[in-house]
Amino acid sequence: MTFNDLNLIEPILRAIEKEGYTEPTPIQEEAIPVLLDGKDVLGSAQTGTGKTAAFAIPILQVLNKQGQTQNRKKIQSLILTPTRELAMQIKESFRAYGQFLSLKTVVIFGGVSQKSQVQAMARGVDILVATPGRLLDLINQKIIDISQVKFLVLDEADRMLDMGFIKDVQKIIAFVPKERQTMLFSATMPADIQKLANAVLRNPVRIAITPVETTVEAITQSLYYVSRKNKTNLLLKILENKNYTSVLVFSRTKHGANKIAKDLRIAHIPTLEIHGNKSQGARTEALYQFKSNQVRVLVATDIAARGLDIEGLSLVVQYDLPDVPETYIHRIGRTGRAGLDGIAIAFCQQEEFSLLKAIHKHLKMQIPLVTDQPYHDAIVGLDMPSSVSKAPVQKPKNFSKFDTRNKSKHEYHSSKTNRFN
């Protein structure tokens, strides 16, 4: 199937072609016709599967068909999303797919002055992308009116639940007309999200996209036992591999992220860091420089663990293991997007041993251990549950040229199409 088979209007097809895409991903193939037919959708899909385009394209097409609103200040479509970074990416997607349409997209989020956002709203907006906190604040200030919204999208609903936004979301929904088309997307469906879906959706079409290979299976993973004092030395050794052109490093703390980034810069490796203490402007600029390959390494706390779409990411390094096992999967999911090859390395020091056991139990497998490395630090007491299978040990012959890159190809891996978000 091609996008020409989805009954899309010429300006959108032209935009898609200009962006370099030819074939829809599975969720786009299933969701676009349903949404163009005016039905609500409950979608189960991970980031990187192309779900942004799955809801953006039909919204743009229907709004264009209805013509420009008589009052451009009346918001026609509202997309709620958990993080600032994801909000920016969704805005960019709407602008890309709607570049030949006369529809206006505005994004609002917290952490920055509201002045420029309010000014942008005053100039007119058809499609609003927002994080819940800032939107609710501006609604309460009577700056934003969402009483005319025709399309409501709740993106990464489980993440909004994790971040404590569900009550804000419920308050926002109370301001939206009951007569609307609603789309809810979530990677997982815990009970609270299912309850929310039951409350906001009307006879939804359920679309569940399961990649041919799960995130864990599609990514080549490696585990390194290393003492705390040698973690940076090991990271520098790994970065000697020039094949790793873009590397995302996860730190547990803001202070740790700053120190890692500083040490890498001292070693003349172009590096920036993002975390909660950085201003939104600084975070946006750091992410832009990383995506455009102006810096090789980005060090982040878990603020970047989900929702970031970084095309062609070479390597994810978990400098510190996460406290929550699920976060391990979210982190490595930044690479190996939509079936593409991915590589992930995890460091484990003695004090993180209990965290590693929890991750192994959650994965139901043991991350392959690399012992042939110059900073190997034996950790005793690894007692795996009987339900956990032991993966083979990897022993590279030449560590400085070690490349665990997975050369196999996966289904719906076809050039740029698979990175279509």
C-alpha positions in Angstrom: 0.0 0.0 0.0 1.1 3.6 -0.7 -0.3 6.9 0.6 -2.1 7.3 -2.7 -4.4 4.4 -1.6 -5.6 6.2 1.5 -7.8 8.8 -0.3 -5.6 11.7 0.8 -5.9 15.2 -0.8 -3.2 16.4 -3.2 -1.6 19.0 -0.9 -1.0 16.4 1.8 0.3 13.8 -0.7 2.6 16.5 -2.0 3.9 17.3 1.5 4.4 13.6 2.3 6.4 13.1 -1.0 8.5 16.2 -0.2 9.3 14.7 3.2 10.6 11.6 1.3 8.0 9.0 2.4 6.2 6.6 0.1 4.6 3.8 2.2 2.5 4.2 5.4 3.5 2.3 8.5 1.0 -0.2 9.9 -0.6 2.2 12.3 -1.0 4.8 9.6 -2.5 2.3 7.2 -5.1 1.2 9.8 -5.8 4.5 11.6 -6.0 7.1 8.8 -9.1 5.5 7.0 -10.9 5.1 10.3 -10.3 8.7 11.4 -11.2 10.1 8.0 -14.5 8.2 8.5 -15.1 10.2 11.7 -14.7 7.4 14.2 -13.0 7.5 17.6 -9.8 5.5 18.0 -8.2 3.8 20.9 -4.6 3.1 19.7 -2.0 0.9 21.4 1.3 1.8 19.8 4.8 2.7 20.9 6.6 5.8 19.9 8.5 5.4 16.7 5.7 3.5 14.9 4.5 6.6 13.1 1.4 7.3 15.3 1.8 11.1 15.0 1.2 11.0 11.3 -1.6 8.6 11.9 -3.7 11.2 13.7 -2.1 14.4 12.2 -2.9 13.6 8.5 -6.6 13.0 8.9 -7.0 16.0 11.2 -5.4 18.2 8.6 -7.5 16.8 5.8 -10.8 17.2 7.6 -10.0 20.7 8.8 -9.0 21.7 5.3 -12.2 20.3 3.8 -14.2 22.3 6.3 -12.4 25.5 5.2 -10.8 28.1 7.4 -12.8 29.0 10.4 -14.5 32.4 10.4 -12.7 33.2 13.7 -9.2 31.8 13.6 -8.9 32.3 17.4 -11.3 29.3 17.9 -9.2 26.2 18.3 -10.5 23.4 16.1 -8.1 20.6 17.2 -6.4 20.0 20.6 -3.5 17.5 21.1 -2.5 16.9 24.7 0.9 15.3 25.2 3.1 14.8 28.4 6.4 16.5 27.6 7.6 19.7 26.1 10.0 17.9 23.7 7.2 15.7 22.4 4.9 18.7 22.0 7.5 20.4 19.8 7.9 17.3 17.7 4.2 17.0 17.1 4.0 20.7 16.1 6.8 20.1 13.6 5.0 17.1 12.2 1.7 19.0 11.7 3.6 21.8 10.0 5.5 19.4 7.7 2.4 17.4 6.6 0.3 20.6 6.4 2.9 22.8 4.7 0.7 23.3 1.6 -2.5 24.0 3.6 -3.5 27.3 5.2 -3.9 25.9 8.7 -2.1 27.3 11.7 -0.5 25.1 14.4 0.7 26.5 17.8 2.5 24.8 20.6 2.3 25.7 24.3 4.2 24.2 27.3 5.4 25.2 30.7 8.9 26.1 31.9 9.1 29.2 29.8 7.4 32.6 29.8 3.8 32.4 28.5 4.1 35.8 26.7 5.2 34.6 23.3 2.8 31.7 23.4 -0.1 34.0 24.2 1.0 36.3 21.3 1.1 33.3 19.0 -2.4 32.3 20.1 -3.7 35.9 19.5 -2.5 35.7 15.8 -4.9 32.7 15.3 -4.7 29.0 15.7 -6.5 26.0 14.2 -4.5 23.2 15.9 -3.1 23.5 19.4 -0.5 21.2 20.8 -0.1 21.5 24.5 1.1 20.0 27.7 -1.7 19.7 30.4 -0.3 22.1 33.1 0.3 25.1 30.9 -2.9 24.6 29.0 -5.0 24.4 32.2 -3.3 27.5 33.5 -4.1 29.5 30.4 -7.7 28.2 30.4 -8.1 29.4 34.0 -6.7 32.8 33.0 -9.4 32.9 30.3 -6.7 33.3 27.7 -7.6 30.1 25.8 -11.0 28.9 24.8 -11.4 25.2 23.7 -15.2 25.2 23.6 -15.1 24.8 19.8 -12.7 21.9 19.6 -13.8 19.2 17.0 -10.8 16.9 17.4 -9.2 15.8 20.7 -6.0 13.7 20.9 -4.6 12.3 24.1 -1.1 11.2 23.1 1.1 8.9 25.3 -1.7 8.7 27.8 0.1 6.2 30.0 3.0 8.6 30.3 0.7 11.4 31.3 -0.6 9.0 34.0 3.0 8.3 35.2 3.7 12.0 35.4 0.6 12.8 37.4 -1.2 14.7 34.7 -4.4 12.7 34.5 -6.4 14.9 36.9 -5.4 18.0 34.8 -6.4 16.1 31.6 -9.8 15.3 33.1 -10.3 19.0 34.0 -9.3 20.0 30.4 -11.7 17.5 28.9 -14.6 19.1 30.8 -14.0 22.3 28.8 -14.2 20.5 25.4 -17.5 19.9 23.6 -19.0 16.4 24.1 -19.7 16.3 20.3 -16.2 15.7 19.0 -13.9 13.1 17.6 -11.5 11.7 20.1 -8.2 9.7 19.7 -6.4 8.2 22.6 -2.9 6.6 22.1 -1.0 4.7 24.8 1.9 2.3 24.6 0.3 0.4 27.5 -3.2 0.1 28.8 -3.2 0.0 32.6 -6.6 0.1 34.4 -6.6 3.9 34.9 -6.0 4.5 31.2 -8.7 2.0 30.2 -11.1 3.8 32.6 -10.2 7.1 31.0 -10.7 5.7 27.5 -14.1 4.4 28.5 -15.1 7.9 29.7 -13.9 9.9 26.8 -14.3 7.7 23.7 -17.5 6.8 21.9 -17.6 3.3 20.4 -13.9 3.5 19.5 -12.2 1.4 16.9 -9.4 -0.4 18.7 -6.1 -0.4 16.9 -3.2 -2.4 18.4 0.2 -2.3 16.6 2.7 -4.8 17.8 6.0 -4.6 16.1 7.3 -7.8 14.5 10.1 -7.7 17.1 9.7 -6.0 20.4 12.0 -3.2 21.5 14.0 -5.7 23.5 14.4 -8.2 20.7 15.2 -5.6 18.0 18.1 -4.0 19.9 21.5 -5.5 20.5 22.1 -5.2 24.2 25.3 -5.5 26.3 26.1 -5.4 30.0 29.3 -4.1 31.5 30.3 -4.7 35.1 32.4 -1.6 36.1 33.2 0.2 39.3 31.8 3.7 39.8 35.2 5.3 39.5 35.9 3.7 36.2 32.5 4.4 34.5 33.7 7.5 32.7 36.9 5.8 31.6 34.8 2.9 30.2 32.5 5.4 28.4 35.5 7.1 26.8 36.9 3.7 25.7 33.6 2.9 24.1 33.5 6.2 22.3 36.8 5.4 20.6 34.5 3.5 18.2 33.9 6.1 15.5 30.9 4.1 14.3 29.0 5.6 17.2 28.3 9.0 15.7 25.4 9.9 17.9 25.3 8.7 21.5 22.6 9.2 24.2 23.9 8.7 27.7 21.5 8.3 30.7 22.4 9.6 34.1 20.3 9.1 37.2 20.8 12.6 38.5 21.1 16.2 37.2 24.5 16.6 39.0 25.7 13.3 37.4 24.6 14.4 33.9 26.6 17.7 34.3 29.7 15.9 35.5 29.6 13.3 32.7 29.2 16.0 30.1 32.0 18.0 31.6 34.4 15.0 31.6 33.6 14.2 28.0 34.2 17.8 26.9 37.5 17.8 28.7 38.3 14.7 26.6 37.4 16.8 23.5 34.2 15.0 22.7 31.4 17.4 21.7 28.8 16.9 24.4 25.7 18.7 25.8 23.4 17.7 28.6 19.6 18.1 29.2 17.8 17.8 32.5 15.1 19.5 34.7 17.4 22.3 35.8 18.1 23.4 32.3 15.8 26.1 30.8 13.5 25.1 28.1 15.5 27.2 25.6 18.7 25.4 26.6 17.1 22.0 26.3 15.6 22.8 22.9 18.9 24.1 21.6 20.9 21.1 23.0 18.4 18.7 21.4 18.6 20.6 18.1 22.4 20.5 18.1 22.4 16.7 18.8 19.8 15.9 16.1 21.8 18.0 13.6 25.0 16.2 14.5 26.7 19.4 15.8 27.4 17.5 19.0 28.2 13.8 19.2 26.9 13.0 22.7 23.8 14.0 24.6 23.7 13.3 28.4 20.2 13.2 29.8 18.2 12.3 32.9 15.0 10.4 32.4 13.3 13.6 31.2 14.4 12.2 27.8 13.6 8.6 28.3 10.3 8.7 26.4 8.9 10.6 23.5 12.1 11.8 21.9 12.3 10.9 18.3 16.0 11.0 17.4 16.5 9.7 13.9 19.5 7.4 13.3 20.7 7.3 17.0 23.8 5.1 17.0 24.0 4.1 20.7 22.3 4.4 24.0 24.4 4.1 27.1 22.9 3.6 30.6 25.7 5.1 32.7 23.4 4.6 35.7 20.8 1.9 35.9 17.2 3.2 36.4 15.3 2.6 39.7 12.3 1.3 37.8 12.8 -1.7 35.4 10.3 -0.4 32.8 12.5 2.7 32.4 15.3 0.5 31.1 13.1 -0.4 28.1 12.0 3.2 27.6 15.6 4.3 27.5 16.9 1.8 25.0 13.8 2.5 22.9 15.4 5.7 21.8 17.5 3.6 19.4 16.3 0.8 17.2 13.3 2.9 16.2 10.5 1.3 14.1 12.5 -1.8 13.3 15.8 -0.2 12.6 19.0 -1.5 14.0 19.8 -0.4 17.6 22.6 -0.8 20.1 22.3 -0.3 23.9 24.9 -0.7 26.6 24.3 -0.8 30.3 26.9 -0.1 33.0 26.4 -1.8 36.4 28.4 -1.2 39.6 28.2 -3.3 42.7 25.7 -0.9 44.4 23.3 -1.2 41.4 23.2 -5.0 41.6 19.7 -5.1 43.0 18.5 -2.8 40.2 20.0 -5.1 37.6 18.3 -8.2 39.1 14.9 -6.3 38.9 15.6 -5.4 35.2 16.5 -9.0 34.3 13.4 -10.3 36.0 11.3 -7.8 34.1 12.9 -8.7 30.8 12.7 -12.4 31.5 16.2 -12.6 30.1 19.7 -11.8 31.1 21.4 -9.0 29.3 24.6 -10.4 27.5 27.6 -9.7 29.7 30.9 -8.4 28.1 33.9 -9.4 30.2 36.6 -8.8 27.7 36.9 -5.1 28.5 39.7 -3.2 30.3 37.6 -2.0 33.3 35.7 -5.3 34.0 34.8 -5.4 37.7 33.5 -8.9 38.8 30.2 -8.7 40.6 29.4 -11.8 42.6 26.0 -13.0 43.7 24.0 -12.8 40.4 21.2 -15.2 41.2 18.7 -15.2 38.3 15.1 -16.3 38.8 14.4 -19.7 37.2 12.1 -18.0 34.7 15.0 -16.0 33.3 16.9 -17.3 30.3 20.6 -16.7 30.2 21.8 -15.0 27.0 25.2 -15.7 25.5 28.2 -13.8 26.7 29.8 -11.5 24.1 33.6 -11.4 24.0 34.9 -9.0 21.4 38.4 -9.6 20.2 39.4 -6.0 19.8 37.6 -3.8 22.4 38.6 -0.5 20.9 36.8 -1.5 17.7 34.0 -3.3 19.4 30.8 -2.8 17.5 27.7 -4.8 18.5 25.7 -3.4 15.6 22.9 -5.8 14.6 23.0 -6.2 10.9 19.7 -8.0 10.6 16.7 -6.3 9.0 13.2 -6.4 10.3 9.7 -6.2 8.8 8.6 -2.7 7.8 12.2 -1.6 7.6 12.3 0.2 4.2 14.4 3.4 3.9 13.0 6.6 5.4 9.4 5.3 5.4 9.9 3.7 8.8 11.0 6.8 10.5 7.9 8.6 9.4 6.5 9.9 12.7 
